[in-house]
Amino acid sequence: MPAKLKGLFDRVLLPGTAFNTREKTWLGMPKPLLNGRTGRVIMTSDTPNWFFRLVYRNAMIRQLRAQIFGFTGITPLHVTHFSEASEPLPDKVEEWSKQVANLGSNAC
């Protein structure tokens, strides 16, 4: 994960807003304060989807779900991954734009 993105999470998901360090769960972890909320992450990368799943075993998605959003109570976290994004064909960009617009219109 890029350091600037991790820094954004660290500055937005603050103690007292996203989790409570004074109250603990039965596992001894800080109590999540964003229970009942869901999330959507739209991610681009140059890594092909099959390689991302098989070789990296979805490490970035697992980190986002468990260690960042799940820690604060945001579940389920839905992830849309667009791969080979550095130099996509114009048709591919149009397809991605339609998918994102569809996701946004279904969320309302």
N, CA, C and O atoms as a DFTB+ gen file, in Angstrom:
432 C
 N C O
     1  1       0.852      -1.169       0.000
     2  2       0.000       0.000       0.000
     3  2       0.902       1.238       0.000
     4  3       1.874       1.299       0.753
     5  1       0.582       2.209      -0.835
     6  2       1.381       3.438      -0.830
     7  2       1.323       4.134       0.534
     8  3       0.282       4.148       1.190
     9  1       2.444       4.704       0.945
    10  2       2.533       5.338       2.263
    11  2       1.540       6.479       2.414
    12  3       0.997       6.679       3.500
    13  1       1.292       7.229       1.351
    14  2       0.341       8.343       1.451
    15  2      -1.079       7.839       1.714
    16  3      -1.834       8.477       2.448
    17  1      -1.447       6.708       1.124
    18  2      -2.769       6.147       1.365
    19  2      -2.877       5.648       2.808
    20  3      -3.876       5.903       3.481
    21  1      -1.863       4.949       3.272
    22  2      -1.863       4.477       4.663
    23  2      -1.914       5.662       5.623
    24  3      -2.596       5.607       6.646
    25  1      -1.188       6.736       5.290
    26  2      -1.229       7.944       6.104
    27  2      -2.613       8.561       6.153
    28  3      -3.038       9.062       7.195
    29  1      -3.324       8.526       5.023
    30  2      -4.698       9.034       4.983
    31  2      -5.582       8.244       5.932
    32  3      -6.347       8.824       6.702
    33  1      -5.479       6.916       5.880
    34  2      -6.262       6.080       6.794
    35  2      -5.926       6.416       8.245
    36  3      -6.823       6.521       9.081
    37  1      -4.631       6.585       8.549
    38  2      -4.205       6.883       9.917
    39  2      -4.735       8.223      10.409
    40  3      -4.944       8.400      11.610
    41  1      -4.954       9.166       9.503
    42  2      -5.419      10.491       9.897
    43  2      -6.933      10.620       9.909
    44  3      -7.479      11.504      10.569
    45  1      -7.612       9.742       9.179
    46  2      -9.074       9.803       9.107
    47  2      -9.723       8.872      10.130
    48  3     -10.704       9.247      10.772
    49  1      -9.190       7.676      10.284
    50  2      -9.765       6.684      11.189
    51  2      -9.089       6.801      12.554
    52  3      -8.237       5.992      12.922
    53  1      -9.492       7.822      13.283
    54  2      -8.837       8.183      14.539
    55  2      -9.473       7.527      15.761
    56  3     -10.658       7.193      15.746
    57  1      -8.674       7.341      16.828
    58  2      -9.247       6.872      18.088
    59  2     -10.315       7.857      18.562
    60  3     -10.143       9.072      18.468
    61  1     -11.402       7.321      19.064
    62  2     -12.507       8.154      19.511
    63  2     -13.522       8.420      18.423
    64  3     -14.663       8.779      18.712
    65  1     -13.121       8.249      17.167
    66  2     -14.026       8.416      16.032
    67  2     -14.293       7.078      15.355
    68  3     -15.442       6.741      15.069
    69  1     -13.237       6.320      15.100
    70  2     -13.368       5.042      14.411
    71  2     -13.257       3.846      15.363
    72  3     -13.798       2.776      15.084
    73  1     -12.568       4.024      16.464
    74  2     -12.431       2.955      17.465
    75  2     -12.174       3.583      18.822
    76  3     -11.731       4.728      18.918
    77  1     -12.456       2.821      19.867
    78  2     -12.330       3.317      21.240
    79  2     -11.271       2.499      21.969
    80  3     -11.469       1.315      22.241
    81  1     -10.151       3.136      22.281
    82  2      -9.066       2.419      22.951
    83  2      -9.326       2.207      24.439
    84  3      -8.634       1.417      25.082
    85  1     -10.308       2.899      24.986
    86  2     -10.620       2.749      26.420
    87  2     -11.549       1.575      26.685
    88  3     -11.622       1.083      27.811
    89  1     -12.258       1.123      25.657
    90  2     -13.105      -0.067      25.785
    91  2     -12.509      -1.156      24.901
    92  3     -12.026      -0.884      23.802
    93  1     -12.547      -2.357      25.379
    94  2     -11.944      -3.475      24.653
    95  2     -13.008      -4.494      24.252
    96  3     -14.045      -4.619      24.903
    97  1     -12.729      -5.222      23.165
    98  2     -13.579      -6.346      22.765
    99  2     -13.157      -7.558      23.588
   100  3     -12.208      -7.483      24.370
   101  1     -13.854      -8.661      23.414
   102  2     -13.523      -9.858      24.170
   103  2     -12.135     -10.389      23.814
   104  3     -11.568     -11.186      24.561
   105  1     -11.579      -9.950      22.666
   106  2     -10.231     -10.353      22.279
   107  2      -9.167      -9.384      22.790
   108  3      -7.977      -9.589      22.552
   109  1      -9.590      -8.334      23.489
   110  2      -8.652      -7.353      24.005
   111  2      -8.313      -6.241      23.026
   112  3      -7.441      -5.415      23.296
   113  1      -8.998      -6.218      21.895
   114  2      -8.764      -5.189      20.879
   115  2      -9.640      -3.970      21.178
   116  3     -10.671      -4.105      21.837
   117  1      -9.244      -2.775      20.702
   118  2     -10.099      -1.595      20.884
   119  2     -11.477      -1.815      20.277
   120  3     -11.613      -2.482      19.251
   121  1     -12.500      -1.249      20.918
   122  2     -13.878      -1.416      20.460
   123  2     -14.100      -0.621      19.171
   124  3     -13.833       0.581      19.142
   125  1     -14.589      -1.274      18.094
   126  2     -14.893      -0.555      16.854
   127  2     -16.103       0.357      17.050
   128  3     -17.058      -0.006      17.737
   129  1     -16.054       1.539      16.444
   130  2     -17.148       2.504      16.583
   131  2     -17.942       2.710      15.290
   132  3     -18.901       3.481      15.274
   133  1     -17.559       2.037      14.220
   134  2     -18.248       2.221      12.943
   135  2     -19.041       0.979      12.545
   136  3     -19.237       0.717      11.359
   137  1     -19.495       0.214      13.540
   138  2     -20.299      -0.984      13.280
   139  2     -21.561      -0.616      12.519
   140  3     -22.119       0.465      12.707
   141  1     -22.003      -1.519      11.661
   142  2     -23.222      -1.293      10.895
   143  2     -22.997      -0.545       9.595
   144  3     -23.931      -0.356       8.816
   145  1     -21.785      -0.126       9.358
   146  2     -21.476       0.570       8.109
   147  2     -20.788      -0.387       7.149
   148  3     -20.115      -1.332       7.561
   149  1     -20.970      -0.125       5.861
   150  2     -20.325      -0.939       4.837
   151  2     -19.383      -0.053       4.038
   152  3     -19.432       1.173       4.145
   153  1     -18.531      -0.673       3.241
   154  2     -17.569       0.096       2.461
   155  2     -17.407      -0.443       1.056
   156  3     -17.720      -1.600       0.774
   157  1     -16.918       0.410       0.189
   158  2     -16.593       0.048      -1.192
   159  2     -15.239       0.648      -1.523
   160  3     -15.043       1.854      -1.377
   161  1     -14.313      -0.170      -1.961
   162  2     -13.000       0.279      -2.401
   163  2     -12.891      -0.012      -3.892
   164  3     -13.162      -1.126      -4.341
   165  1     -12.494       0.997      -4.648
   166  2     -12.218       0.820      -6.072
   167  2     -10.715       0.971      -6.226
   168  3     -10.149       2.028      -5.947
   169  1     -10.081      -0.096      -6.672
   170  2      -8.629      -0.176      -6.679
   171  2      -8.115      -0.404      -8.097
   172  3      -8.679      -1.201      -8.846
   173  1      -7.045       0.296      -8.462
   174  2      -6.381       0.047      -9.739
   175  2      -4.966      -0.428      -9.450
   176  3      -4.361      -0.057      -8.444
   177  1      -4.450      -1.256     -10.352
   178  2      -3.061      -1.704     -10.224
   179  2      -2.587      -2.197     -11.584
   180  3      -3.378      -2.397     -12.506
   181  1      -1.292      -2.386     -11.682
   182  2      -0.722      -2.962     -12.901
   183  2      -0.675      -4.484     -12.836
   184  3      -0.497      -5.144     -13.859
   185  1      -0.830      -5.032     -11.660
   186  2      -0.777      -6.479     -11.487
   187  2      -2.036      -7.120     -12.055
   188  3      -3.142      -6.723     -11.688
   189  1      -1.893      -8.112     -12.952
   190  2      -3.082      -8.802     -13.466
   191  2      -3.878      -9.448     -12.331
   192  3      -3.304      -9.901     -11.340
   193  1      -5.192      -9.485     -12.484
   194  2      -6.071     -10.039     -11.443
   195  2      -5.663     -11.447     -11.028
   196  3      -5.607     -11.749      -9.836
   197  1      -5.378     -12.311     -12.000
   198  2      -5.049     -13.689     -11.673
   199  2      -3.771     -13.749     -10.840
   200  3      -3.697     -14.549      -9.907
   201  1      -2.777     -12.942     -11.140
   202  2      -1.523     -12.921     -10.387
   203  2      -1.759     -12.369      -8.986
   204  3      -1.223     -12.888      -8.007
   205  1      -2.554     -11.330      -8.900
   206  2      -2.897     -10.705      -7.624
   207  2      -3.553     -11.725      -6.695
   208  3      -3.234     -11.785      -5.508
   209  1      -4.481     -12.535      -7.244
   210  2      -5.192     -13.531      -6.438
   211  2      -4.316     -14.725      -6.079
   212  3      -4.263     -15.133      -4.919
   213  1      -3.622     -15.290      -7.081
   214  2      -2.899     -16.545      -6.863
   215  2      -1.550     -16.364      -6.183
   216  3      -1.223     -17.111      -5.260
   217  1      -0.767     -15.394      -6.617
   218  2       0.580     -15.235      -6.073
   219  2       0.568     -14.387      -4.803
   220  3       1.153     -14.773      -3.791
   221  1      -0.097     -13.233      -4.856
   222  2      -0.147     -12.358      -3.682
   223  2      -1.248     -12.751      -2.710
   224  3      -1.311     -12.222      -1.601
   225  1      -2.108     -13.666      -3.110
   226  2      -3.228     -14.151      -2.293
   227  2      -4.085     -13.003      -1.755
   228  3      -4.505     -13.005      -0.598
   229  1      -4.332     -12.018      -2.633
   230  2      -5.186     -10.865      -2.286
   231  2      -4.719     -10.161      -1.016
   232  3      -5.542      -9.736      -0.206
   233  1      -3.415     -10.036      -0.839
   234  2      -2.865      -9.470       0.399
   235  2      -3.394      -8.068       0.675
   236  3      -3.738      -7.756       1.815
   237  1      -3.466      -7.222      -0.342
   238  2      -3.937      -5.848      -0.132
   239  2      -5.400      -5.845       0.313
   240  3      -5.776      -5.092       1.211
   241  1      -6.214      -6.679      -0.309
   242  2      -7.636      -6.738       0.045
   243  2      -7.800      -7.287       1.454
   244  3      -8.622      -6.785       2.220
   245  1      -7.035      -8.302       1.803
   246  2      -7.114      -8.846       3.159
   247  2      -6.696      -7.808       4.198
   248  3      -7.296      -7.722       5.269
   249  1      -5.665      -7.019       3.881
   250  2      -5.229      -5.971       4.801
   251  2      -6.317      -4.909       4.966
   252  3      -6.607      -4.484       6.084
   253  1      -6.912      -4.486       3.866
   254  2      -7.980      -3.485       3.940
   255  2      -9.166      -4.001       4.742
   256  3      -9.698      -3.289       5.594
   257  1      -9.583      -5.242       4.473
   258  2     -10.762      -5.798       5.148
   259  2     -10.542      -6.010       6.632
   260  3     -11.378      -5.617       7.445
   261  1      -9.440      -6.621       6.992
   262  2      -9.246      -7.026       8.389
   263  2      -8.553      -5.964       9.229
   264  3      -9.008      -5.644      10.327
   265  1      -7.465      -5.422       8.723
   266  2      -6.620      -4.589       9.571
   267  2      -6.969      -3.110       9.526
   268  3      -6.530      -2.356      10.394
   269  1      -7.738      -2.678       8.550
   270  2      -8.076      -1.253       8.486
   271  2      -9.571      -1.057       8.686
   272  3      -9.991      -0.521       9.711
   273  1     -10.378      -1.485       7.722
   274  2     -11.814      -1.242       7.821
   275  2     -12.484      -2.159       8.838
   276  3     -13.336      -1.702       9.600
   277  1     -12.127      -3.424       8.870
   278  2     -12.700      -4.346       9.849
   279  2     -12.366      -3.948      11.281
   280  3     -13.183      -4.129      12.185
   281  1     -11.180      -3.414      11.487
   282  2     -10.755      -2.950      12.811
   283  2     -11.681      -1.868      13.352
   284  3     -11.888      -1.761      14.561
   285  1     -12.239      -1.063      12.439
   286  2     -13.130       0.023      12.853
   287  2     -14.592      -0.386      12.848
   288  3     -15.445       0.382      13.291
   289  1     -14.903      -1.594      12.351
   290  2     -16.278      -2.076      12.338
   291  2     -16.958      -1.976      10.981
   292  3     -18.123      -2.353      10.849
   293  1     -16.252      -1.475       9.970
   294  2     -16.838      -1.351       8.630
   295  2     -16.787      -2.713       7.949
   296  3     -15.736      -3.145       7.474
   297  1     -17.944      -3.388       7.907
   298  2     -18.060      -4.680       7.225
   299  2     -19.459      -4.785       6.644
   300  3     -20.385      -4.248       7.251
   301  1     -19.671      -5.423       5.541
   302  2     -18.644      -5.962       4.662
   303  2     -17.965      -4.850       3.868
   304  3     -18.519      -3.768       3.675
   305  1     -16.764      -5.146       3.421
   306  2     -16.030      -4.247       2.544
   307  2     -16.001      -4.881       1.167
   308  3     -15.456      -5.970       0.988
   309  1     -16.584      -4.205       0.203
   310  2     -16.602      -4.694      -1.175
   311  2     -15.454      -4.048      -1.936
   312  3     -15.221      -2.845      -1.817
   313  1     -14.740      -4.848      -2.717
   314  2     -13.583      -4.347      -3.455
   315  2     -13.778      -4.614      -4.937
   316  3     -14.094      -5.731      -5.346
   317  1     -13.587      -3.573      -5.732
   318  2     -13.570      -3.690      -7.187
   319  2     -12.150      -3.392      -7.633
   320  3     -11.612      -2.323      -7.344
   321  1     -11.542      -4.341      -8.341
   322  2     -10.133      -4.223      -8.731
   323  2     -10.026      -4.150     -10.246
   324  3     -10.424      -5.074     -10.956
   325  1      -9.489      -3.050     -10.727
   326  2      -9.210      -2.895     -12.159
   327  2      -7.712      -3.070     -12.344
   328  3      -6.917      -2.327     -11.768
   329  1      -7.328      -4.058     -13.153
   330  2      -5.904      -4.365     -13.298
   331  2      -5.370      -3.919     -14.655
   332  3      -6.112      -3.609     -15.587
   333  1      -4.042      -3.906     -14.709
   334  2      -3.295      -3.461     -15.886
   335  2      -3.722      -2.050     -16.273
   336  3      -4.135      -1.786     -17.402
   337  1      -3.607      -1.149     -15.290
   338  2      -4.174       0.186     -15.415
   339  2      -3.194       1.254     -15.915
   340  3      -3.627       2.373     -16.191
   341  1      -1.911       0.965     -16.044
   342  2      -0.966       2.004     -16.461
   343  2      -1.223       2.508     -17.870
   344  3      -1.211       3.716     -18.111
   345  1      -1.449       1.614     -18.779
   346  2      -1.683       1.997     -20.169
   347  2      -2.887       1.232     -20.727
   348  3      -2.743       0.433     -21.653
   349  1      -4.064       1.477     -20.164
   350  2      -5.240       0.729     -20.638
   351  2      -5.719       1.244     -21.995
   352  3      -5.488       2.397     -22.360
   353  1      -6.376       0.378     -22.712
   354  2      -6.990       0.772     -23.981
   355  2      -8.190       1.666     -23.685
   356  3      -8.829       1.513     -22.644
   357  1      -8.509       2.607     -24.595
   358  2      -9.660       3.501     -24.367
   359  2     -10.963       2.751     -24.095
   360  3     -11.774       3.192     -23.281
   361  1     -11.169       1.618     -24.773
   362  2     -12.380       0.826     -24.543
   363  2     -12.436       0.320     -23.096
   364  3     -13.499       0.282     -22.476
   365  1     -11.271      -0.065     -22.580
   366  2     -11.207      -0.579     -21.205
   367  2     -11.545       0.524     -20.204
   368  3     -12.257       0.283     -19.229
   369  1     -11.040       1.725     -20.445
   370  2     -11.336       2.854     -19.553
   371  2     -12.831       3.159     -19.566
   372  3     -13.419       3.426     -18.518
   373  1     -13.434       3.121     -20.724
   374  2     -14.881       3.358     -20.847
   375  2     -15.659       2.287     -20.081
   376  3     -16.635       2.595     -19.397
   377  1     -15.228       1.043     -20.196
   378  2     -15.882      -0.061     -19.483
   379  2     -15.766       0.136     -17.971
   380  3     -16.743      -0.050     -17.245
   381  1     -14.579       0.510     -17.493
   382  2     -14.379       0.747     -16.069
   383  2     -15.252       1.894     -15.583
   384  3     -15.852       1.815     -14.511
   385  1     -15.322       2.962     -16.374
   386  2     -16.144       4.122     -15.998
   387  2     -17.607       3.729     -15.852
   388  3     -18.282       4.175     -14.923
   389  1     -18.101       2.896     -16.767
   390  2     -19.489       2.437     -16.681
   391  2     -19.707       1.579     -15.440
   392  3     -20.733       1.700     -14.770
   393  1     -18.744       0.712     -15.135
   394  2     -18.859      -0.127     -13.948
   395  2     -18.922       0.722     -12.677
   396  3     -19.746       0.470     -11.798
   397  1     -18.048       1.731     -12.585
   398  2     -18.029       2.586     -11.403
   399  2     -19.322       3.394     -11.307
   400  3     -19.877       3.552     -10.219
   401  1     -19.802       3.906     -12.444
   402  2     -21.073       4.650     -12.434
   403  2     -22.218       3.751     -11.989
   404  3     -23.101       4.189     -11.253
   405  1     -22.207       2.501     -12.430
   406  2     -23.236       1.547     -12.042
   407  2     -23.165       1.244     -10.535
   408  3     -24.193       1.155      -9.863
   409  1     -21.957       1.091     -10.027
   410  2     -21.797       0.855      -8.587
   411  2     -22.332       2.052      -7.786
   412  3     -22.999       1.879      -6.766
   413  1     -22.031       3.259      -8.260
   414  2     -22.507       4.459      -7.572
   415  2     -24.015       4.601      -7.622
   416  3     -24.629       5.002      -6.633
   417  1     -24.622       4.283      -8.750
   418  2     -26.077       4.427      -8.857
   419  2     -26.811       3.360      -8.053
   420  3     -27.919       3.606      -7.574
   421  1     -26.218       2.191      -7.897
   422  2     -26.837       1.123      -7.096
   423  2     -26.710       1.388      -5.607
   424  3     -27.486       0.847      -4.818
   425  1     -25.731       2.225      -5.200
   426  2     -25.511       2.487      -3.784
   427  2     -26.544       3.443      -3.201
   428  3     -26.760       3.457      -1.989
   429  1     -27.176       4.232      -4.042
   430  2     -28.119       5.251      -3.546
   431  2     -29.471       4.665      -3.232
   432  3     -30.373       5.387      -2.807
